[in-house]
Amino acid sequence: MGIHYQASCEGITAEQLVGFFTHWRNPRTATEHLEILRGSDYVVLALDERDGRVVGFVTALTDGVQAAFIPLLEVLPDYRGRGIGSELMRRVLGLLSDLTAIDLTCRPELQTFYARFGMQPSVGAVLRNY
Ligand SMILES: CC(C)(COP(=O)(O)OP(=O)(O)OC[C@H]1O[C@@H](n2cnc3c(N)ncnc32)[C@H](O)[C@@H]1OP(=O)(O)O)[C@@H](O)C(=O)NCCC(=O)NCCS
């Protein structure tokens, strides 16, 4: 299966953004998803070359000097386990390679996944306004 990666959401439509956030309590709509992509400092998208669907994405926010945060990484269930999530991470970390601090939050079981990219387990605090 051919996967095309791109570091821009230019030209992407909401119709290409179907099937994400299904594990969320209040899933974002495709239109909101597009707003999230447009509002992020960096995005990397994985598209299925057969139909142009977005099948994975990662976003990053940054101050441009010191720090960046990676709020979202998701691959559609049918496309998981084929290296797409890893490729998205490699590409977004490449875009952020001049920065000192790159943070994300994750469930403990995913810490070994992120360790593949040199990321270390950490602790933090979050506020969630559900
Ligand atoms: C995490 C995620 C992005 C990985 O995408 P992917 O395309 O399957 O990633 P890859 O194929 O490159 O790597 C798969 C690896 O992910 C890790 N992984 C994925 N889900 C995991 C889980 N629930 N628990 C532990 N490890 C997990 C495994 O190490 C797996 O390794 P394997 O292929 O050797 O079994 C994908 O599972 C996903 O979208 N999950 C739901 C959303 C999510 O949890 N995002 C992360 C937010 S911090």
The ligand as a Tripos MOL2 file, in Angstrom:
@<TRIPOS>MOLECULE
LIG
   48    50     1     0     0
SMALL
NO_CHARGES

@<TRIPOS>ATOM
      1 C1          0.2440    5.0080   18.7680 C.3       1 LIG1
      2 C2         -0.0370    4.9540   17.2620 C.3       1 LIG1
      3 C3          0.0220    6.3510   16.6940 C.3       1 LIG1
      4 C4          1.0430    4.1040   16.6080 C.3       1 LIG1
      5 O1          0.8220    4.1400   15.1960 O.3       1 LIG1
      6 P1          1.2960    2.9170   14.2540 P.3       1 LIG1
      7 O2          1.2100    3.3620   12.8600 O.co2     1 LIG1
      8 O3          0.5910    1.6840   14.6370 O.co2     1 LIG1
      9 O4          2.8200    2.8450   14.7250 O.3       1 LIG1
     10 P2          3.9680    1.9120   14.1530 P.3       1 LIG1
     11 O5          3.4190    0.8790   13.2370 O.co2     1 LIG1
     12 O6          5.0350    2.7900   13.6610 O.co2     1 LIG1
     13 O7          4.4890    1.2550   15.4910 O.3       1 LIG1
     14 C5          3.6260    0.3820   16.2040 C.3       1 LIG1
     15 C6          4.1320    0.3450   17.6070 C.3       1 LIG1
     16 O8          3.3110    1.2020   18.4090 O.3       1 LIG1
     17 C7          3.3830    0.7580   19.7540 C.3       1 LIG1
     18 N1          2.0280    0.7730   20.2800 N.ar      1 LIG1
     19 C8          0.9140    1.1730   19.6510 C.ar      1 LIG1
     20 N2         -0.1370    1.1070   20.4790 N.ar      1 LIG1
     21 C9          0.3160    0.6660   21.6360 C.ar      1 LIG1
     22 C10        -0.2930    0.4040   22.8910 C.ar      1 LIG1
     23 N3         -1.5980    0.5870   23.0920 N.pl3     1 LIG1
     24 N4          0.4840   -0.0590   23.8720 N.ar      1 LIG1
     25 C11         1.8010   -0.2560   23.6910 C.ar      1 LIG1
     26 N5          2.4390   -0.0190   22.5370 N.ar      1 LIG1
     27 C12         1.7020    0.4510   21.5230 C.ar      1 LIG1
     28 C13         3.9970   -0.5850   19.7280 C.3       1 LIG1
     29 O9          5.3240   -0.4320   20.1810 O.3       1 LIG1
     30 C14         4.0030   -0.9970   18.2740 C.3       1 LIG1
     31 O10         5.1280   -1.7830   18.0110 O.3       1 LIG1
     32 P3          5.0130   -3.0790   17.0820 P.3       1 LIG1
     33 O11         4.5930   -2.6090   15.7340 O.co2     1 LIG1
     34 O12         6.3930   -3.6030   17.1240 O.co2     1 LIG1
     35 O13         3.9900   -3.9480   17.7410 O.co2     1 LIG1
     36 C15        -1.4220    4.2950   16.9670 C.3       1 LIG1
     37 O14        -1.4930    3.0530   17.6460 O.3       1 LIG1
     38 C16        -2.6090    5.1290   17.3520 C.2       1 LIG1
     39 O15        -3.0590    5.9660   16.5930 O.2       1 LIG1
     40 N6         -3.1660    4.9060   18.5510 N.am      1 LIG1
     41 C17        -4.3470    5.6410   19.0180 C.3       1 LIG1
     42 C18        -4.0180    7.0780   19.3230 C.3       1 LIG1
     43 C19        -2.8900    7.2050   20.3110 C.2       1 LIG1
     44 O16        -2.8250    6.5120   21.3200 O.2       1 LIG1
     45 N7         -1.9760    8.1320   20.0120 N.am      1 LIG1
     46 C20        -0.8400    8.4300   20.8500 C.3       1 LIG1
     47 C21        -1.2040    9.5420   21.7710 C.3       1 LIG1
     48 S1          0.1140    9.8120   22.9480 S.3       1 LIG1
@<TRIPOS>BOND
     1     1     2 1
     2     2     3 1
     3     2     4 1
     4     2    36 1
     5     4     5 1
     6     5     6 1
     7     6     7 2
     8     6     8 1
     9     6     9 1
    10     9    10 1
    11    10    11 2
    12    10    12 1
    13    10    13 1
    14    13    14 1
    15    14    15 1
    16    15    16 1
    17    15    30 1
    18    16    17 1
    19    17    18 1
    20    17    28 1
    21    18    19 ar
    22    18    27 ar
    23    19    20 ar
    24    20    21 ar
    25    21    22 ar
    26    21    27 ar
    27    22    23 1
    28    22    24 ar
    29    24    25 ar
    30    25    26 ar
    31    26    27 ar
    32    28    29 1
    33    28    30 1
    34    30    31 1
    35    31    32 1
    36    32    33 2
    37    32    34 1
    38    32    35 1
    39    36    37 1
    40    36    38 1
    41    38    39 2
    42    38    40 1
    43    40    41 1
    44    41    42 1
    45    42    43 1
    46    43    44 2
    47    43    45 1
    48    45    46 1
    49    46    47 1
    50    47    48 1
@<TRIPOS>SUBSTRUCTURE
     1 LIG1         1 GROUP 0 **** ****
